[in-house]
C-alpha cells in the first residue's frame, strides 16, 4: 500500500535531478522538495524512491519525522542496495508551527514551517548506479507510525 503525500504540501514544480550533471557531489545532505508523507497508519504501507548513486562509498541514512508522544515506539526500516537499517522512534515531535516570518500572509493550502526530528539509522556501503530506497514500518504501537518529511542520505567518506 503506497503512502499518500500531505494534501496541503504538493510541490508546484518537479525538483531538478540531484546531483546536477557535472557537479562533483561528495559531501552534504541531498536536497529535497517541500513535501512530506502523512497518514502512515499501517505496517503494510511503504514509501519507495529510485535513487542514482553517483559515487560509490559509505552513506549515512537518517529519517526526518514527526510523531505525537502517544504514538512513539514504531520500529522503522530503510532498505537500499540489498542492505537494511532499522531504528525505533523514541522521541516525540509534535510541536505547533512556529510564528510565520512571512511579510505576506500565506494562502490556504500553502506549506507552513514545521519542526522535524532526526532519526539516524546508520551507515551502509553503496555501489554506483540506480537503486530502490524503501522505508517501511516494522511495528506500529500507536495510531500512526510517523509523518515522514525526508530520507537523508549523506556520503561520509
Buried (B, 14 or more C-beta within 10 A) or exposed (E): EEBEBBEEBEEEEEEEEEBEEEEEBEEEEBEBBBBBBBBBBEBEBBBEEEBEBBBEBEBBBBBBBBBBEEBBBBBBBBBBBEBBBEBBBEEBBBEEEEEEEEEEEEEEEEBEEBEBBEBEBBBBEBEEEEBEBBBBBBEBEBEBBBBBBBBBBBBEE
